[in-house]
């Protein structure tokens, strides 16, 4: 090895030694989580205590297949379903309450059908708002001073912590937009991949793809959701909700419109 080569190797070795001896800069996890919490549109910060809306399913769209097969039965079913009305109330803690009217069924078969619809609509709206509320009411991230782990992955961050018995893992970009949110417990596992628009006040959830796995195949759900918003008393609330996917292997598709919303502010 020539003198020049030995000098190059020595310089290279010294450089590698220097790099290895300098630790990577530690991230300020408290500052990052604080910034992430502030990056989202927050209805609490807008002074919202709770809101209440009438939820109107698009029955005509749901029955389109029946209309093509039998117009008379379609008209009969549509007129029957139009008797039903639903009201949903959501508070700043994310608690959701779904109520409905109870029209006279006239026969046992129709009464049973109504009960199935009531149960299905309650599960659907409660499930949606359980997912939506953390994005809307600043429930996505732990307290900056609590116990959690934050890893810098280069182009993104990974945040991991416990929420009661559940393990939560959040992957977000350098702009704090969440790319995937995973929750795992003994009872279920879920993965949510959200989409956002960006308002002056921060990220607003406009849709998501999600997978939920329960303890049996019947509890497995895949869902694709799109959300349009309306202004009510100066805050953004859902106006139209489009959901499609499968539950226990059975496909579903539904459109909901939230009308007559009332926002209760501080």
C-alpha positions as CSV (number, residue, x, y, z in Angstrom):
1,X,0.0,0.0,0.0
2,X,1.4,3.4,-1.0
3,X,1.9,6.3,1.2
4,X,-1.1,8.2,-0.3
5,X,-3.4,5.1,0.1
6,X,-2.3,4.7,3.8
7,X,-3.1,8.3,4.4
8,X,-6.5,7.9,2.9
9,X,-7.3,4.8,4.9
10,X,-6.1,6.6,8.1
11,X,-8.3,9.7,7.4
12,X,-11.3,7.5,6.5
13,X,-10.9,5.4,9.7
14,X,-10.6,8.6,11.8
15,X,-13.8,9.9,10.2
16,X,-15.7,6.7,10.9
17,X,-14.4,6.7,14.5
18,X,-15.6,10.3,14.9
19,X,-19.0,9.6,13.5
20,X,-19.4,6.5,15.7
21,X,-18.4,8.4,18.8
22,X,-21.0,11.2,18.3
23,X,-24.5,10.1,19.4
24,X,-27.6,10.9,17.3
25,X,-29.3,14.0,18.5
26,X,-32.1,13.1,21.0
27,X,-35.5,14.2,20.0
28,X,-37.6,16.3,22.3
29,X,-40.6,13.9,22.5
30,X,-42.6,16.3,24.7
31,X,-42.3,19.1,22.2
32,X,-43.2,16.8,19.2
33,X,-46.3,15.4,20.9
34,X,-47.4,19.0,21.9
35,X,-47.0,20.1,18.3
36,X,-48.9,17.1,17.1
37,X,-51.8,17.8,19.4
38,X,-52.0,21.3,18.1
39,X,-51.9,20.3,14.4
40,X,-55.5,19.0,14.4
41,X,-58.8,20.9,14.2
42,X,-60.1,20.7,17.8
43,X,-63.8,21.2,18.5
44,X,-63.0,21.5,22.2
45,X,-60.8,24.5,21.4
46,X,-63.7,25.9,19.4
47,X,-65.8,25.8,22.6
48,X,-68.1,22.9,21.6
49,X,-69.6,20.9,24.5
50,X,-71.9,18.7,22.4
51,X,-74.0,18.5,19.3
52,X,-77.2,16.9,18.2
53,X,-78.3,16.0,14.6
54,X,-81.1,14.1,12.9
55,X,-79.5,11.3,10.9
56,X,-81.3,10.5,7.6
57,X,-80.2,7.4,5.7
58,X,-80.5,7.5,2.0
59,X,-82.9,4.6,1.8
60,X,-83.5,5.1,-1.9
61,X,-79.8,4.4,-2.7
62,X,-79.8,1.4,-0.4
63,X,-82.8,-0.1,-2.1
64,X,-81.7,0.6,-5.7
65,X,-81.2,-3.1,-6.4
66,X,-84.8,-3.8,-5.4
67,X,-86.1,-1.0,-7.5
68,X,-84.5,-2.5,-10.6
69,X,-86.1,-5.9,-9.8
70,X,-89.6,-4.8,-8.6
71,X,-90.8,-1.2,-8.6
72,X,-93.9,-1.9,-6.6
73,X,-92.0,-3.6,-3.7
74,X,-89.4,-0.9,-3.9
75,X,-92.1,1.8,-3.4
76,X,-93.6,-0.2,-0.5
77,X,-90.3,-0.6,1.2
78,X,-89.3,3.0,0.7
79,X,-92.5,4.3,2.1
80,X,-92.1,2.0,5.1
81,X,-88.5,3.1,5.8
82,X,-89.4,6.7,5.5
83,X,-91.4,6.3,8.7
84,X,-88.2,5.8,10.7
85,X,-86.2,8.7,12.2
86,X,-82.9,8.8,14.1
87,X,-81.3,11.4,16.3
88,X,-77.6,11.2,17.3
89,X,-76.0,13.2,20.1
90,X,-72.2,13.4,20.6
91,X,-70.4,15.1,23.5
92,X,-66.9,16.4,23.9
93,X,-65.9,13.2,25.7
94,X,-66.8,11.2,22.6
95,X,-69.9,9.6,24.2
96,X,-72.5,8.9,21.5
97,X,-76.3,8.4,22.0
98,X,-78.6,7.3,19.2
99,X,-82.3,7.5,19.6
100,X,-85.2,6.7,17.2
101,X,-88.9,6.9,16.9
102,X,-91.1,3.7,17.2
103,X,-93.7,3.7,14.4
104,X,-96.5,1.1,14.5
105,X,-95.4,-1.9,12.6
106,X,-98.7,-3.6,12.1
107,X,-97.3,-7.2,12.1
108,X,-94.6,-9.2,13.8
109,X,-92.4,-9.6,10.8
110,X,-92.3,-5.8,10.2
111,X,-91.7,-5.2,13.9
112,X,-88.7,-7.6,13.8
113,X,-87.4,-5.9,10.7
114,X,-87.6,-2.5,12.5
115,X,-85.7,-3.8,15.5
116,X,-82.9,-5.1,13.2
117,X,-82.7,-1.7,11.5
118,X,-82.6,0.2,14.9
119,X,-79.8,-2.1,16.1
120,X,-77.9,-1.8,12.9
121,X,-78.2,2.0,12.7
122,X,-77.1,2.4,16.4
123,X,-74.1,0.2,15.8
124,X,-73.1,2.0,12.6
125,X,-73.4,5.5,14.0
126,X,-71.8,4.7,17.4
127,X,-69.0,2.9,15.6
128,X,-68.4,5.9,13.3
129,X,-68.4,8.5,16.0
130,X,-66.2,6.3,18.2
131,X,-63.6,6.6,15.4
132,X,-64.3,10.2,14.5
133,X,-64.4,11.7,18.0
134,X,-60.7,11.4,18.9
135,X,-59.8,13.2,15.7
136,X,-62.4,16.0,16.5
137,X,-61.9,16.4,20.2
138,X,-58.1,16.2,20.7
139,X,-58.1,12.5,21.8
140,X,-55.5,11.2,19.3
141,X,-52.3,11.8,21.4
142,X,-51.3,11.2,25.0
143,X,-50.6,14.0,27.5
144,X,-47.1,15.3,26.6
145,X,-46.0,14.6,30.2
146,X,-47.4,11.1,30.4
147,X,-45.6,7.8,29.7
148,X,-45.1,6.9,26.0
149,X,-42.4,6.1,23.5
150,X,-41.6,8.2,20.4
151,X,-39.2,7.0,17.7
152,X,-37.8,9.1,15.0
153,X,-37.9,7.0,11.8
154,X,-36.5,9.6,9.5
155,X,-39.4,10.6,7.3
156,X,-42.0,9.9,10.0
157,X,-42.5,9.3,13.7
158,X,-43.8,6.2,15.6
159,X,-45.7,6.9,18.8
160,X,-46.5,4.0,21.2
161,X,-48.4,4.0,24.5
162,X,-51.1,2.2,26.5
163,X,-54.7,3.4,26.7
164,X,-56.2,1.3,29.5
165,X,-55.7,-2.4,28.5
166,X,-55.1,-1.4,24.8
167,X,-51.8,-0.9,23.1
168,X,-51.8,2.0,20.7
169,X,-49.3,2.7,17.9
170,X,-49.4,5.8,15.7
171,X,-47.4,6.4,12.6
172,X,-47.3,10.1,11.5
173,X,-45.4,12.2,9.0
174,X,-43.1,15.0,9.9
175,X,-46.0,17.3,9.4
176,X,-47.9,15.3,12.2
177,X,-50.5,13.9,9.8
178,X,-51.4,10.4,11.0
179,X,-50.8,7.7,8.4
180,X,-51.9,4.8,10.4
181,X,-53.4,4.2,13.8
182,X,-53.3,0.7,15.4
183,X,-55.0,-0.4,18.5
184,X,-54.7,-3.9,20.0
185,X,-56.2,-5.5,23.0
186,X,-57.3,-9.0,24.1
187,X,-60.8,-8.4,22.6
188,X,-60.0,-6.7,19.2
189,X,-57.4,-5.3,16.9
190,X,-57.9,-2.4,14.6
191,X,-56.0,-0.4,11.9
192,X,-57.1,3.0,10.7
193,X,-55.6,4.8,7.7
194,X,-57.0,8.4,7.7
195,X,-57.2,11.1,5.1
196,X,-57.3,14.8,5.9
197,X,-57.9,18.2,4.6
198,X,-56.1,21.1,6.2
199,X,-58.1,24.1,7.5
200,X,-56.6,27.2,9.1
201,X,-57.2,25.5,12.5
202,X,-55.5,22.3,11.6
203,X,-56.1,18.8,10.0
204,X,-59.8,17.8,9.5
205,X,-60.6,14.1,9.1
206,X,-62.3,13.7,5.6
207,X,-62.2,9.9,5.4
208,X,-60.5,6.7,6.4
209,X,-60.0,3.0,5.5
210,X,-60.2,0.7,8.5
211,X,-60.0,-2.9,9.5
212,X,-61.4,-4.3,12.7
213,X,-60.8,-7.8,13.9
214,X,-62.7,-9.2,16.9
215,X,-62.5,-12.6,18.5
216,X,-64.4,-14.4,15.7
217,X,-64.7,-14.0,11.9
218,X,-68.2,-12.6,12.4
219,X,-66.6,-9.6,14.2
220,X,-64.3,-8.8,11.3
221,X,-65.1,-5.5,9.5
222,X,-63.5,-3.6,6.6
223,X,-64.7,-0.1,6.1
224,X,-64.1,2.8,3.7
225,X,-65.5,6.1,4.9
226,X,-65.9,9.5,3.2
227,X,-67.0,12.6,5.2
228,X,-68.3,16.0,4.1
229,X,-68.7,18.8,6.5
230,X,-71.1,21.7,7.3
231,X,-70.8,24.8,9.4
232,X,-73.0,24.9,12.5
233,X,-72.7,27.8,15.0
234,X,-69.2,28.4,13.7
235,X,-67.8,24.8,14.0
236,X,-67.3,22.0,11.4
237,X,-69.6,19.1,11.9
238,X,-70.3,16.1,9.6
239,X,-72.9,16.7,7.0
240,X,-72.8,13.6,4.7
241,X,-71.3,10.2,5.5
242,X,-70.7,7.6,2.9
243,X,-69.7,4.1,4.2
244,X,-69.0,0.9,2.3
245,X,-67.3,-2.3,3.2
246,X,-68.1,-5.6,4.8
247,X,-69.1,-7.0,8.2
248,X,-68.5,-10.7,8.9
249,X,-68.0,-11.2,5.1
250,X,-71.3,-9.5,4.2
251,X,-71.0,-6.3,2.1
252,X,-72.8,-3.1,3.0
253,X,-73.0,0.4,1.6
254,X,-74.9,3.3,3.2
255,X,-75.2,7.1,2.9
256,X,-76.2,9.2,5.9
257,X,-77.0,12.9,6.0
258,X,-77.0,14.9,9.2
259,X,-79.7,17.5,9.2
260,X,-81.0,20.1,11.7
261,X,-77.8,20.0,13.7
262,X,-77.6,22.0,16.9
263,X,-74.2,22.8,18.5
264,X,-74.0,23.5,22.3
265,X,-71.1,25.8,23.0
266,X,-69.5,27.1,26.2
